[in-house]
Amino acid sequence: MKLEIARGLFLVGALGIAALALAAWEQPRTQVLSAVAGNGQCLLPRVAKASVKARPDNDLLLFMFGMSQGMRPQS
């Protein structure tokens, strides 16, 4: 097979693959999302439970300090 024919077949194949990729490529469309019952807030699922107030853990700061001290090299 001549080099020119091989180049031509490669070019046709590459263009075919590029055309297929372009046809399969989905870009997000610009659209307005709205909910009538949402009143400007995210909608909650029907099984959403009442939120419980989170209490901060007092030992978390001590834990973070201990972890940072433990990562230091021993001198």
N, C-alpha and C positions, 0 to 999 in steps of 0.2 A: 504494500500500500504506500502510495506516495505521501510525502509529508504534507502537501497542500490539502489532500483529501482528508487526512487525519485531523488537520487543524480545522477544516470546515465542519467535520462531524462533531468535534469537540465544541466548537462554537455554537452549533445548532443545539447540542445537548445542554450546554450551559444556559443558553437563552430559554430553552424549554423548561428547565428546572426553575429559573428565575421567574418565568411567567406563572408557573404553578404556585410558587411561593407567594407571589403578589396576589394571586386570586384567592389563596387561602388565608391571607393576612387579614385579621379583623382588628380594626381600630375602634376604640370607644367613641361613641357618638356624643355630641353635646346635647344634653337634654335637661330639662328642669324636673327635679324630683320634688314631689309635694304629697302631702297627706292631709286630707280634709279633717279627719278626726284627731290628728296629731297636735294641733294648735301650736305649731312651731317647735315641737319637741319630738324626740325619737319615740316611736311607738314601742310599747312594752308588750311582751308576750302575754297571753291570757293566763298562763300559770305563774306569772311573776309573783314572788313572795314579797311581803313587806320588808323593807330594808332595815337591818339592825345596825345601830350605830357602832362603828368600829372603835375599840379602845386601843390606845397605843401601848405597845409592849415596852415596859421600862427597862428590860434587860437587853433590848436590841442594841442600844448604844454601847453597853458594856461588852456584848458579844463582838461587835464590829471592832472595838478597840483591841480586844484580845486577839482577834484574827489578824489585825494589822501588825501587832507586836510579834506574833508567832511567825510571820513571814520574813522577819529580819534575819540576816545571817548571824550566826553565833560568833562573837569576837572574844 
